[in-house]
Amino acid sequence: MDDYMLPCLNKKLFGIECLGCGIQRAAALLFKGEFVAAFKMYPAIYTLLLLVLFLLTTLFVKFKFEKQIKIFLIVINVLIIVISYVIKMNTYL
């Protein structure tokens, strides 16, 4: 599986993982049906999936509070990504 993954340029150049490190493996685990492992690999995988599904849905269906829902989902995703990154980086130190 790792042979087909794109390498993280940030990790190669600086030796530090970026905020997106793990999302490819998490997506691959999700497609394999390993839902818990996908969450452990990249905790924001499910909320990102929800955001993408919502954005795709809004192309065809308009919602009353569409803008507020988008902002809420984006803020939640950013928070989860940043918090999980900080936790991951603190466990490596």
N, C-alpha and C positions, 0 to 999 in steps of 0.2 A: 504494500500500500504506500509506503514512504517513497518508493521510487518514482511515483507519479505526482507527488506533491510539489508545489512551488516552494522554493526555499525562502526563508525570511531574510530579506536584504539587511534589515537592521541588526539581526542576530549575527549574520555573517560579518558585517563590517565592524560592529561595536561590541559584539558578544553579549548583548542584552536583548531579551525578548521584547517585542513590541506589544501594543494593546490588542492586536489581532492574532497574535501567535496562538495556535490551537484551533482556530475556527475551521480550517480545512479538515483536520483530523476529526473534529467534533461532527462536522457534516457527514463525513464518511461513516463514522460510528452510528449516526442517526439513520442513515440509509441501510445499515446492516441490522438495525433494530436494537442496538445497544444504547437504550435511552439514558440510563443512569451514567454510563461511561461517557456519553456525549456531554452530559451536563457537567460531569467532573472535569472534562477536558476544557470546556469553554462554557462557563455558567450562563452567558447571555444568548446561547444558541436558540433557546425556545422563544425568548422575547424578540430576538431579531427575526425569527421565522414569523412570529405574529405580526411584526411591523411590516415585513415584506408582503405577507398575505393581505394585510389591510390596505397597503399602498396599491397593490394590484386590483383589489376589489373596488377601490375608489375610482379606478379608471372607467368602470362600467356602472357603478351605483354611487349616487350622491347621498351623503349622510348629513343630518342637521348640524351636528357638532364635529364635522370632519376635521377642521383645522385644530381644534382643541385636542381631539383624540390623537392626531399625528404628533402634536407637540408633547403630549403626555407619554406616548410610546417612545419617542426619541429621547426624552429626558430619562425615562426608566432605563432604557438601553445604555445610555452614556453612564449613568450611575452604576449599573451592574458591571459594565466593562471596566470602569476606573477602579471600583472597589475590589473586584476580583484580581485586577492587575496589581494593586497595592498589596493585597494579601499574598499573592504569588511571589512578588519580589521580596517581601519581608520574610517569607519562609526560606528563600534561597540564601539570605544573608546570615 
